[in-house]
C-alpha cells in the first residue's frame, strides 16, 4: 500500500480544544489611523502562487483599501510577494483581488461606505480553521491628529496602571 494515511486532515487547535484561526498579517497602523465602526469577514479570490506566498507570510496591507466597482468588492493596493518556486506561473504582486461576500452584505457595507469620510480598510488576513484565506475588512472613519494623541495617552495610562498592579 502507499504511504498516504486515510482519514481527515488534522487541524491546529487552540488551548480550549476549538479549531484555531491562523493569522497571516495584521494592519496595526489602521487601528491607529482610523476608528473602526464595523467589520466584515470576506473571502478572497487568489491564484495558487498567492496562497503559497500567504502561507509564508509574504503580504503587506499598509497601503491597501477596499473598493466597490460594478457591484463587486475589490481589495486594491495589497502587496502579496511573488512565490519564488512558481517561476513563470507567478502572479502580479499588486493586482486588485476580488473579495467574496454575500450580495446583501455587500449592499449594506458599500452603502455605509458611501457616507462622507468613511473608508474600507483591510484589518487582518488569516486562514480560518478549514484553511481558507479570509480578510477582515473594516468600515473606518479617519482620526484627526488630536484623536491619535488622545488614544496614545489612554494606552500609556492603561500601561502604567497594569505595571503598578503587577508590582504589588
N, C-alpha and C positions, 0 to 999 in steps of 0.2 A: 504494500500500500504506500501511498505518497506520504510526504511529511506534513501535509496540511491537517490541522486539527479541525474537527467538525464542531459546529455549535455557534453560539452567538459571540460576537466580538466583546471583549471586556471594555468597560468604561471606567474612566477615572471617577472616584467618589470622594466626596468631602468627608470631614470628620464625623458628620451626623448620619452618614450612610446614603445620603441622596446623591444623585449624579451631579457633578460639579461643572461649572462654566469655566472654560479656559480662555482668559483674556489674552489678546494679542497686542493691542495698543489702546492707550487712553489719551484723550485730548485734554490734558490737565490745564492748559492755558485757557481753554474755553470756559471752564468753571470760574476762572479769574476775570476774564474779559466780559462775560455775559451772565445775566440772571437766567437760569433755566426755568421756563414756565411749565413745560410739558415735555414728555419723552415718548418716543415711538420706536419699537423694535422692528427692524426691516431686514429682509433677506437681501442678498446682494448677488447679482449675476456675474460670475467670474469664469475665466478660462483656466485650464489645468495648471499652467505655469504660475498664475496668480495665486492659486490655492497653495501650491508648494512654497511660494515665497512668503505667503501669510503664515504658514506653519513655522517658518524660520524667523518670524517676527520682523520682516523687512517691509514696514509700512510707515508712512508719515501722514498724519492727519492735520498738521499745522495750518495749512492754507486751504483746507477742504471746506466745502459748503454744499448744501442741498439746493436743488433747483427743480421746479415743476415745469415741464415743457411738453406740449402736445398731450396732456393728460397722463404723462408718465413722470415718475420720480427719479431724478438722477443725482449721483454723487459726483461732484466736479472738483478737480484740484487735488484729489487724493493720490499720493505717490506710492505705488507698490513696486518695489525694485524688481528688476529683471531676475529671473531664476537662472543661475549660471549653467546648470546642466540641460536647459531647454534648447540651447544652440539656436538654430534658425527658426524654431517654432515658438519663439519668445513673444511676449506681449509688449504693448506700448505702456510704459510706466505711468504716464499722466492721463491716459484715456478716461473719458467720462464712463461711469459704471451705472447700470440700471439698478435701482433699488426696488425690491419686490414687496408690495403691500396690498392689502385688500382695497378695493375701489372706494368704499365708504370711509375708510381711514384716510386715504389719500385726499379725498374731497374735504374732509373735516380739518385735517392738518394743513393742507395747502390753503384753505380758506382763511385760517387763522394767520398763516404766514404772510398773507397779503396785507395784513394790518400794518399800520405805519410803525417802522422801527423794529420789526421782528425778522429774525434770520433763522434759517435751518442749518444747524451745525452738527457734525458728527461728534459724539461724545466718547464713543468706545467701539472697538471692533473686537469680536470674540467668537469662539466656537462654542455652540450650545452642547448639551450632553450627547446629542446624536451626532456631533461632529460637523454640523452645518455652520457656515460662516454667517454671522449676523452683525448688523450695525445698529447701534443705539443712537438715533437722531434726536436732537433737542430743538424745541422751539424756544428761541432765546431773544432776549432784549439786551442790547448793548449797555454796558455800565459806563457811567461818567467817571472821570478821574477821582473825584471825591468819594464816590461809592467804592472804588477799588481800595482807596486808602482806608476807608471805614472798615471794610471786610478784613483787611490785613491787621488793623488794630484789634478787632474782635478775636481773630485767630491767635494773635500774640497774647492777649489777655487770657484766653482759654488755655493756652500752652503753659502760662505762668501758674494758673490755678492747678492744672494737672501735676506740674512739677512740685508744687507745695504739698499737694495731697500725697504724693509718693514719698516725700521726705519724712512724713510722720511715722 
